Amino acid sequence: MSVEAIGAIALSALAQPETIRTDAIAPTATAGIKGADFMNVMGAGLSRADQSLRSADTQLRALAAGQDIPIHEVMIAMEQARMDLTLVVEVRNRMLESYQELTRMQL
């Protein structure tokens, strides 16, 4: 499964603002929140991970094709892509665990 497919699934799941009720939250709790919302932050993170994976792939292909690219730059790009992908997977795991915990709560 590609990063684009994961991003599309995550963004489609988060793109349903009608299911989130903000009237149940105290006004003082939301008054200090400014800036980007959760969906934008997640989308930016997925885009960054996708971009780093593409960059590492491009550099690795160029190195395999015999172009004069320093191997240390390729290794740094590959490690950055690995770390970004690991972060995306861990955030997904934490979100899934949180969702499962919420579904187990008794009302």
Disulfide bonds with the S-S distance in Angstrom:
none
